[in-house]
Amino acid sequence: MSERKAYPTDVSDEEWAFVAPYLTLMTEEAPQRDHPLREVFNGLRYVVRGGSSWRMIPNDLPPWHTVYQQTQRWLKAGVFEALVHDLRALLRLAEGRREQPSAAIFDSRTLQSSPESGEQAGYDGAKCRKGSKTHIAVDTLGHLLALHVTAADEQDRAQVEQLAQAVQEVTGQTIEVAFVDHGYTGDSPVQQAADQGIQLEVVKLPDVKRGFVLLPRRWVVERSFGWMARFRRLARDYERLPETLKGMHFLASAILMAQRFVQSIAFCL
């Protein structure tokens, strides 16, 4: 690692020891590697956490085009998804839970479009916002299970089948129930979830609502959205491709989960 002043976004030694095997798509001694892989990863973390554009990566990190090209390789290889799924299992075991969850929470959030993502944007009438919508599934601890991106004008209930298939695939068919809000009501989403062996349970607001109400189970996914909101690159949809936006969400989750995993190990020691 080159001698430079560390940025708050730099990966720690403990985190790097865990994530490095996932990120190493070729050996460190490969002749075509001009920059340390750890510094390339630090450049990516700088972008996603600080929300800067690729060309604004500081000069003491690898060139922006190197970081961008390596990021695309990582996204295509699915390394961040693999990190999230392995870390989720480890964190669940550390909490005394089963390795794979039996319950999930589905929800979505709309991200304002940008000039880069404008072509794929739709208008969300409920949020009065034009952009993209991220549909996610998390376990009851808030760890990411599955995610996919659509235009903001797509209905939440229309995404149940894809989310249900995705969570069953990554967990090995262990999900039995999924908690959702009123945006997923109707016979069609219930049947689509049932086809995947999942009972769809709608958590509704109390009949008498006074101010803010913390809904059982549903608050977990809102907290997950809050965690991701700390990454300024995810404050809007700055990506030209929905696959890149999806990968950035998995990267943010992997960063958060790696930090928690390292902290849990330190606590045990």
C-alpha positions as CSV (number, residue, x, y, z in Angstrom):
1,M,0.0,0.0,0.0
2,S,1.5,3.4,-1.0
3,E,2.4,5.9,1.7
4,R,-0.5,8.4,1.8
5,K,-2.8,9.9,4.4
6,A,-5.7,7.4,4.9
7,Y,-9.2,8.4,4.0
8,P,-12.1,7.6,6.4
9,T,-13.5,5.3,3.6
10,D,-10.3,3.1,3.4
11,V,-10.8,-0.6,4.2
12,S,-9.3,-1.7,7.5
13,D,-6.6,-4.5,7.7
14,E,-9.1,-6.8,9.3
15,E,-11.8,-6.2,6.7
16,W,-9.3,-6.6,3.9
17,A,-8.2,-9.9,5.2
18,F,-11.7,-11.2,4.8
19,V,-12.8,-9.5,1.5
20,A,-9.5,-9.9,-0.5
21,P,-10.0,-13.5,-1.6
22,Y,-13.4,-12.5,-3.1
23,L,-11.9,-9.6,-5.0
24,T,-8.9,-11.3,-6.3
25,L,-9.9,-12.3,-9.8
26,M,-6.2,-12.7,-10.8
27,T,-3.0,-13.0,-8.8
28,E,-1.4,-9.9,-7.3
29,E,1.7,-10.6,-9.3
30,A,-0.1,-10.6,-12.6
31,P,1.9,-8.5,-15.2
32,Q,-1.1,-6.5,-16.2
33,R,-1.7,-5.2,-12.7
34,D,-0.3,-1.7,-12.3
35,H,-1.9,-0.8,-9.0
36,P,-2.4,-2.6,-5.7
37,L,-5.8,-4.3,-5.6
38,R,-6.4,-2.9,-2.1
39,E,-5.9,0.7,-3.3
40,V,-8.3,0.1,-6.2
41,F,-10.9,-1.1,-3.7
42,N,-10.3,2.0,-1.6
43,G,-11.0,4.1,-4.7
44,L,-14.3,2.3,-5.2
45,R,-15.2,2.8,-1.5
46,Y,-14.4,6.5,-1.8
47,V,-16.9,6.8,-4.7
48,V,-19.8,4.9,-3.2
49,R,-19.5,6.3,0.3
50,G,-18.7,9.9,-0.6
51,G,-20.9,10.1,-3.7
52,S,-18.2,11.6,-6.0
53,S,-18.1,11.0,-9.7
54,W,-15.5,8.6,-11.1
55,R,-13.3,11.3,-12.5
56,M,-13.1,13.1,-9.1
57,I,-11.2,10.2,-7.4
58,P,-8.3,11.8,-5.6
59,N,-4.9,11.7,-7.3
60,D,-3.3,9.7,-4.5
61,L,-5.6,6.8,-5.3
62,P,-5.4,4.8,-8.6
63,P,-6.7,6.5,-11.7
64,W,-10.4,6.7,-12.1
65,H,-10.5,4.5,-15.2
66,T,-8.6,1.8,-13.4
67,V,-11.1,1.8,-10.5
68,Y,-14.1,1.9,-12.9
69,Q,-12.9,-0.9,-15.1
70,Q,-12.0,-3.1,-12.1
71,T,-15.4,-2.3,-10.6
72,Q,-17.2,-3.5,-13.7
73,R,-15.2,-6.8,-13.5
74,W,-16.2,-7.2,-9.9
75,L,-19.9,-6.5,-10.7
76,K,-19.9,-9.0,-13.6
77,A,-18.3,-11.6,-11.5
78,G,-20.9,-11.1,-8.7
79,V,-18.3,-10.8,-6.0
80,F,-20.3,-8.4,-3.9
81,E,-23.4,-10.6,-3.9
82,A,-21.2,-13.5,-2.8
83,L,-19.8,-11.4,0.0
84,V,-23.2,-10.4,1.2
85,H,-24.6,-13.9,1.2
86,D,-21.6,-15.3,3.1
87,L,-21.4,-12.4,5.6
88,R,-25.2,-12.7,6.2
89,A,-24.8,-16.4,7.2
90,L,-21.9,-15.6,9.5
91,L,-23.6,-12.7,11.2
92,R,-26.7,-14.7,11.7
93,L,-24.7,-17.5,13.4
94,A,-23.0,-14.9,15.6
95,E,-26.4,-13.7,16.7
96,G,-27.4,-17.3,17.6
97,R,-29.8,-17.6,14.6
98,R,-30.0,-20.3,12.0
99,E,-27.7,-19.8,9.1
100,Q,-30.5,-19.2,6.6
101,P,-33.7,-17.2,7.5
102,S,-37.2,-18.4,7.5
103,A,-38.8,-14.9,7.1
104,A,-38.1,-11.9,4.9
105,I,-39.4,-8.4,4.4
106,F,-40.1,-6.9,1.0
107,D,-40.2,-3.2,0.2
108,S,-39.0,-0.6,-2.3
109,R,-37.7,2.9,-2.5
110,T,-37.6,5.4,-5.3
111,L,-34.4,7.1,-6.2
112,Q,-34.4,10.5,-8.0
113,S,-33.0,10.2,-11.6
114,S,-30.0,12.0,-12.8
115,P,-28.8,13.0,-16.3
116,E,-26.9,9.7,-16.5
117,S,-29.9,7.5,-15.6
118,G,-32.7,9.6,-17.2
119,E,-33.4,7.2,-20.1
120,Q,-34.4,4.4,-17.8
121,A,-36.4,6.6,-15.3
122,G,-40.2,6.4,-14.7
123,Y,-42.5,8.6,-12.7
124,D,-43.6,7.5,-9.3
125,G,-47.0,9.1,-8.8
126,A,-47.1,8.2,-5.0
127,K,-43.8,9.9,-4.3
128,C,-44.1,12.6,-7.0
129,R,-40.6,11.7,-8.2
130,K,-39.1,10.6,-11.5
131,G,-36.4,8.0,-11.2
132,S,-35.7,4.3,-10.6
133,K,-37.1,2.0,-7.9
134,T,-35.1,-0.5,-6.0
135,H,-37.0,-3.5,-4.8
136,I,-35.3,-5.3,-1.9
137,A,-35.8,-8.3,0.4
138,V,-34.0,-8.5,3.8
139,D,-34.1,-10.9,6.6
140,T,-35.4,-10.1,10.1
141,L,-32.0,-8.7,11.0
142,G,-32.0,-6.3,8.1
143,H,-29.4,-8.1,6.0
144,L,-29.8,-7.9,2.3
145,L,-31.2,-11.1,0.6
146,A,-32.2,-9.9,-2.9
147,L,-32.6,-6.7,-4.9
148,H,-33.6,-5.7,-8.4
149,V,-34.1,-2.3,-10.1
150,T,-37.1,-1.1,-12.2
151,A,-38.4,2.2,-13.5
152,A,-40.2,4.1,-10.7
153,D,-43.6,3.7,-12.3
154,E,-43.5,-0.1,-11.8
155,Q,-45.9,-1.4,-9.1
156,D,-44.5,-3.1,-6.0
157,R,-47.0,-5.9,-6.2
158,A,-45.8,-6.8,-9.7
159,Q,-42.3,-7.6,-8.3
160,V,-43.3,-10.2,-5.8
161,E,-42.7,-13.2,-8.1
162,Q,-39.1,-12.1,-8.9
163,L,-38.2,-11.3,-5.3
164,A,-39.7,-14.5,-4.0
165,Q,-37.8,-16.6,-6.6
166,A,-34.6,-14.7,-5.7
167,V,-34.8,-15.2,-1.9
168,Q,-35.6,-18.8,-2.2
169,E,-32.6,-19.3,-4.6
170,V,-30.1,-17.6,-2.3
171,T,-31.4,-19.2,0.9
172,G,-32.0,-22.7,-0.4
173,Q,-35.8,-22.6,-0.2
174,T,-35.9,-21.7,3.6
175,I,-38.2,-18.6,3.4
176,E,-41.7,-19.4,4.7
177,V,-43.2,-15.9,5.2
178,A,-42.6,-12.5,3.8
179,F,-43.9,-9.3,5.5
180,V,-45.0,-6.5,3.2
181,D,-46.9,-3.2,3.3
182,H,-50.3,-2.3,1.7
183,G,-48.6,-1.8,-1.6
184,Y,-48.5,-5.6,-2.0
185,T,-52.2,-6.3,-1.5
186,G,-54.2,-8.3,-4.0
187,D,-54.7,-11.9,-5.0
188,S,-52.0,-11.9,-7.6
189,P,-49.0,-11.2,-5.4
190,V,-50.3,-13.6,-2.7
191,Q,-50.5,-16.4,-5.3
192,Q,-47.1,-15.5,-6.8
193,A,-45.5,-15.8,-3.3
194,A,-47.4,-19.0,-2.6
195,D,-46.1,-20.5,-5.8
196,Q,-42.6,-20.2,-4.3
197,G,-43.7,-21.6,-0.9
198,I,-44.0,-18.2,0.8
199,Q,-46.9,-16.8,2.8
200,L,-47.3,-13.1,2.1
201,E,-48.4,-11.3,5.2
202,V,-49.5,-7.6,4.9
203,V,-48.6,-5.5,7.9
204,K,-51.3,-2.8,8.0
205,L,-51.4,0.6,9.8
206,P,-53.6,0.7,13.0
207,D,-57.2,1.8,12.4
208,V,-56.5,4.9,14.6
209,K,-53.2,6.5,13.6
210,R,-51.8,9.4,15.5
211,G,-48.4,10.6,14.2
212,F,-45.6,8.2,13.5
213,V,-46.3,4.5,14.1
214,L,-43.6,1.8,14.2
215,L,-45.0,-1.2,12.4
216,P,-44.0,-4.6,13.5
217,R,-41.5,-6.3,11.3
218,R,-41.8,-3.6,8.6
219,W,-39.5,-1.2,10.5
220,V,-36.6,-3.6,9.8
221,V,-36.5,-2.9,6.0
222,E,-36.8,0.8,6.7
223,R,-33.8,0.7,8.9
224,S,-31.9,-1.1,6.0
225,F,-32.8,1.7,3.7
226,G,-31.5,4.1,6.3
227,W,-28.2,2.2,6.4
228,M,-27.8,2.4,2.7
229,A,-28.7,6.1,2.7
230,R,-25.3,6.7,4.4
231,F,-23.7,6.0,1.0
232,R,-24.1,9.2,-1.0
233,R,-23.7,7.4,-4.3
234,L,-27.0,5.8,-3.5
235,A,-28.8,9.0,-2.7
236,R,-29.9,9.2,-6.3
237,D,-29.6,7.0,-9.4
238,Y,-26.3,8.1,-10.9
239,E,-25.8,4.9,-12.9
240,R,-26.4,4.4,-16.6
241,L,-27.3,0.8,-16.1
242,P,-29.7,-0.8,-13.6
243,E,-27.1,-3.6,-13.1
244,T,-24.6,-1.1,-11.8
245,L,-27.1,0.4,-9.4
246,K,-27.9,-3.0,-8.1
247,G,-24.2,-3.9,-7.7
248,M,-23.6,-0.6,-5.8
249,H,-26.3,-1.6,-3.3
250,F,-24.7,-5.0,-2.7
251,L,-21.3,-3.2,-2.3
252,A,-22.7,-0.9,0.3
253,S,-24.3,-3.8,2.2
254,A,-21.0,-5.8,2.0
255,I,-19.1,-2.9,3.5
256,L,-21.5,-2.5,6.4
257,M,-21.7,-6.2,7.0
258,A,-17.9,-6.7,6.9
259,Q,-17.6,-3.9,9.5
260,R,-20.1,-5.6,11.8
261,F,-18.4,-9.0,11.3
262,V,-15.0,-7.6,12.3
263,Q,-16.6,-5.9,15.3
264,S,-18.3,-9.1,16.4
265,I,-15.0,-11.0,16.2
266,A,-13.2,-8.3,18.2
267,F,-16.0,-8.4,20.8
268,C,-15.6,-12.1,21.2
269,L,-11.8,-11.8,21.7
